[in-house]
Amino acid sequence: MCGIFGLVANANSRLTTETLDRSLRLLIKLSERRGREAAGLAVASNGKISIFKQAIRPSEMLWRPDFASFLNASLRRGAAESSGRLTQPVAAIGHCRLVTNGSQAIPENNQPIGVNHIVGVHNGIITNDLELLRLNSGISRQAGSDSEVLFSLINE
């Protein structure tokens, strides 16, 4: 099964963006043994949620300059410029994927998945996703992930 992890820090935590960066990188590294085909992270700070995901080993993602830029920008939104100390709450949720349904080569199949007002991760297989789509005409699928159906239903 996949590796799922998260971290929430409030503005009074006295944490810095540097500490959060190191913590999130460690969580990704430790979760890799649960899924090596793809990795992703969603960070919510200062009223905005940003998602980064790649169809590569999680440990490879950690070394990418675009991931470093994503993480820095996402965490800085919740911090004071001068000290890097949090001034806003920051929440992050991530996923290291062991591929089940939907190819990891299609970015939309990798997690975290964003559907309208929902961003989430899911561990497991939804075996009746086609039936759920048929029974719920208000939702649709953009990619091949069964998890997308789950988040669409939650959004409804």
C-alpha positions as CSV (number, residue, x, y, z in Angstrom):
1,M,0.0,0.0,0.0
2,C,1.0,3.6,-0.4
3,G,2.7,5.9,2.1
4,I,0.6,8.7,3.5
5,F,2.0,11.4,5.8
6,G,1.1,14.9,7.0
7,L,2.1,17.7,9.2
8,V,0.2,20.6,10.7
9,A,1.8,23.6,12.5
10,N,0.0,26.6,14.0
11,A,1.3,30.1,14.1
12,N,2.3,29.7,17.7
13,S,4.5,26.7,17.1
14,R,7.7,28.7,17.0
15,L,8.7,26.6,14.0
16,T,10.6,28.0,11.0
17,T,10.3,27.3,7.3
18,E,13.7,25.6,7.5
19,T,12.5,23.2,10.2
20,L,9.3,22.5,8.3
21,D,11.3,21.9,5.1
22,R,13.5,19.4,6.8
23,S,10.6,17.6,8.5
24,L,8.6,17.3,5.3
25,R,11.6,15.9,3.4
26,L,12.2,13.4,6.2
27,L,8.5,12.3,6.1
28,I,8.8,11.8,2.3
29,K,12.0,9.8,2.6
30,L,10.5,7.6,5.4
31,S,7.3,7.0,3.4
32,E,9.1,5.9,0.3
33,R,9.3,2.2,1.3
34,R,5.5,2.2,1.0
35,G,5.4,3.5,-2.6
36,R,8.2,4.1,-5.1
37,E,6.4,4.9,-8.4
38,A,5.3,8.5,-7.7
39,A,5.2,11.1,-5.0
40,G,3.4,14.3,-4.2
41,L,2.8,16.9,-1.6
42,A,0.1,19.5,-0.9
43,V,0.8,22.5,1.3
44,A,-1.8,24.8,2.6
45,S,-0.7,28.2,3.9
46,N,-2.0,31.7,4.0
47,G,-5.3,30.8,2.3
48,K,-3.7,28.9,-0.6
49,I,-3.2,25.3,-1.4
50,S,-0.3,24.3,-3.7
51,I,0.2,20.8,-5.0
52,F,3.4,19.2,-6.4
53,K,3.6,15.7,-7.7
54,Q,5.9,13.7,-10.0
55,A,5.9,10.2,-11.4
56,I,9.4,9.4,-10.0
57,R,10.8,7.8,-6.9
58,P,10.2,10.0,-3.8
59,S,13.9,10.2,-3.0
60,E,14.5,11.5,-6.6
61,M,11.8,14.2,-6.1
62,L,13.6,15.5,-3.0
63,W,16.6,16.5,-5.1
64,R,14.8,18.3,-7.9
65,P,15.2,22.1,-8.0
66,D,11.5,22.6,-8.9
67,F,10.5,20.7,-5.8
68,A,12.8,22.9,-3.7
69,S,11.3,26.0,-5.2
70,F,7.7,24.7,-4.6
71,L,8.4,23.8,-1.0
72,N,10.2,27.1,-0.3
73,A,7.4,29.2,-1.9
74,S,4.6,27.2,-0.2
75,L,6.2,27.5,3.3
76,R,7.3,31.1,2.9
77,R,3.6,32.1,2.4
78,G,3.0,31.3,6.1
79,A,6.2,32.9,7.5
80,A,7.8,36.2,8.4
81,E,10.3,37.3,5.7
82,S,13.0,38.2,8.1
83,S,13.1,35.2,10.5
84,G,11.3,32.5,8.6
85,R,9.3,31.8,11.7
86,L,5.6,30.9,11.1
87,T,3.1,33.7,11.3
88,Q,0.3,31.7,9.8
89,P,-0.8,28.0,10.2
90,V,0.7,25.6,7.7
91,A,-0.7,22.1,6.8
92,A,0.8,19.6,4.5
93,I,-0.2,16.2,3.3
94,G,1.8,13.9,1.1
95,H,1.7,10.6,-0.7
96,C,4.3,8.1,-1.9
97,R,2.5,5.9,-4.5
98,L,2.5,2.2,-5.0
99,V,0.6,2.1,-8.4
100,T,-2.8,0.2,-8.4
101,N,-5.4,1.8,-10.7
102,G,-4.4,4.4,-13.2
103,S,-0.9,4.9,-14.7
104,Q,1.5,7.0,-12.8
105,A,2.6,8.5,-16.2
106,I,-0.6,10.5,-16.2
107,P,0.0,13.3,-13.6
108,E,-3.7,13.6,-12.6
109,N,-3.6,9.9,-11.4
110,N,-0.9,10.7,-8.8
111,Q,-1.7,12.1,-5.4
112,P,-2.5,14.4,-3.7
113,I,-5.6,14.8,-5.9
114,G,-7.5,18.1,-6.2
115,V,-11.2,18.0,-7.1
116,N,-13.0,21.4,-7.0
117,H,-12.8,22.3,-3.3
118,I,-11.2,19.1,-2.1
119,V,-7.5,18.1,-1.9
120,G,-6.7,14.8,-0.4
121,V,-4.8,11.5,-0.5
122,H,-6.3,8.0,-0.4
123,N,-4.7,4.6,0.4
124,G,-6.5,1.6,-1.1
125,I,-8.6,0.6,-4.1
126,I,-12.2,1.6,-4.8
127,T,-13.5,-1.5,-6.6
128,N,-16.9,0.0,-7.5
129,D,-15.7,3.3,-9.0
130,L,-17.4,2.7,-12.3
131,E,-20.7,2.0,-10.6
132,L,-20.3,5.1,-8.4
133,L,-19.8,7.2,-11.5
134,R,-22.9,5.6,-13.1
135,L,-25.0,6.2,-10.0
136,N,-23.9,9.8,-9.5
137,S,-24.5,11.8,-12.6
138,G,-23.2,15.0,-11.0
139,I,-19.6,13.7,-10.9
140,S,-17.2,12.9,-13.7
141,R,-13.7,11.5,-14.0
142,Q,-10.8,13.5,-15.5
143,A,-8.2,10.8,-15.2
144,G,-7.9,7.0,-14.4
145,S,-7.6,7.2,-10.6
146,D,-10.3,5.6,-8.6
147,S,-9.4,8.0,-5.8
148,E,-10.7,10.9,-7.9
149,V,-14.2,9.4,-7.7
150,L,-13.9,9.4,-3.9
151,F,-12.9,13.0,-3.7
152,S,-15.6,14.0,-6.3
153,L,-18.2,12.3,-4.1
154,I,-16.9,14.1,-1.0
155,N,-17.0,17.4,-2.9
156,E,-20.7,16.8,-3.8
